[in-house]
Amino acid sequence: MGHHGQAGLRPVTHRSVLAIAAPMTLAHLTTPLLGLVATTVVGRLGDAAALGGVALGAVVFDFLFWGFGFLRMGTVGLVAQALGRRDGIEQKAVLARAVLLAVACGLVLVLLQKPIGYLALKMAGASPAVDTALATYYGVRIWAAPMSLANYALLGWLTGLGRTGHALVLQAGINGLNIVLCALLVLWFDEGVAGAAEAAVWAEGVGMLAGLLLCARLIGFRFEVPRSVVLERARMMEMMALNRDILIRSAALLGGLAFFAAQGARMGDTTLAANALLNTMSMLTVYFLDGFATAAEQLCGAAAGARDRTTFSAALRLVFLWGYGFALAAAGLLFGSGPWVLQLMSTNAEVVAEAIAYLPFAALVPLAGVAAYAYDGIYVGAMWSRDMRNLMLASLAVYLLAWFVLRPFGNAGLWMALLVFLMARGGFQALRLPALVRRTFPA
């Protein structure tokens, strides 16, 4: 197979990058919207403790399920590679393996619900009334775990095949149903906090059934893969290794962000609140960058599976072109409209003034992070997960060192260290890329 796409891969165009990035961005954006609606609906009850409990509960599950993001990312890479190799059997086998692993992980969470719930309550450190509300929410919603994680696998599979329109419909459908049920159960049936959690369980369950049906339709309702192939040891180990690397990388990333929050908290309530507002703003831009990372996962994964270097390079180039174009626009927007948005977000003049002072740093986040996100997508798609993991750990070390050196500059130093962290991730991956490309696409 040559380098000129004889594998029958479609050439990568601006349109093919956006056809993946746009639906995925919209799908990502429906998730914070869901949290917002749940909080608003429960907020209508006028009970502050209930509101706090649901808000904390949403954070607990975001955190818990976020750790299992590898179920989506890893599946995208494995399926895109099978697609590139034109291996129809393996595409179906990946679906079965991913759903089995996801449901198994979910069942483990259900079995460990007591210790996890105990830890969540201890870490929340809230008032007794909020604790009661949180415990109620958690006790109901934990039962959605197997379905929620299965949906990660299904979304990853659809994305890996380049069916991001289907993935968007599924994700938006789950979140939309959740929103409707939440309003019904809480406000109409007066089920309070438990109602908000029940809505999530029903929505994830219906979503899983719809997702399985959708995937079954795409393979013509004919699975026809022997169990020995699905459970083939080498393939299972490959999937486990990939998922382990993505998990370690995600944990290191989360550790870095948690460290940022903890250091901000030590600088007092005003700084903590200001940083939280700035983070919320810059995180929105990350959802868009994530869309381009997903495009890189699918396009580069298929090209790597087909051993098609030309298509791989074209995908890489276009993902970066769009990513940087978007990051520039986002940075300009944050910088220009930031002060106005911050005044909308908080009525506390002191917090707003503090946030505006550090706004230039937050505005640079999309520019500093765009390469890191794009390369994460490229590395996952090409299954270079071990290198991604090691480079992330190296970047974390650079970040902590930068923070230590910049400590005299207070909050400005903390923000500079965060920007260094983002740039180190992209920089290390850029340096490692040529060697990996040579290894994957031997001339």
Buried (B, 14 or more C-beta within 10 A) or exposed (E): EEBEBEBEBEEBEEEBBBBBBBBBBBBBBBBBEBBEBBBEBBBEBEBEBBBBBBBBBBBBBEEBBEBBBBBBBBBBBBBBBBBBBBBEEBBBBBBBBBBBBBBEBBEBBEEEBEEBBEEBBEEBEBEEBBBBBBBBBBBBBBBBBBBBBBBBBBBBBBBBBBBBEBBBBBBBBBBBBBBEBBBBBBBEEEBBBBBBBBBBBBBBBBBBEBBBEBBEEBBEEEBEBEEEBBEBEEBBEBBEBBBBBBBBBBBBBEBBEEBBEEBBBEBEEBBBBBBBBBBBBBEBBBBBBBBBBBBBBBBBBBBBBBBBBBBBBBBBEBBBEBBBEBBEEBBEBBBEEBEEBBEEBBEBEEBBEBBBEBBBBBBBBBBBBBBBBBBBBBBBBBBBBBBBBBBBBBBBEBBBEBBEEBEEEEBBBBBBBBBBBBBBBBBBBBEBBEEBBEEBBEE
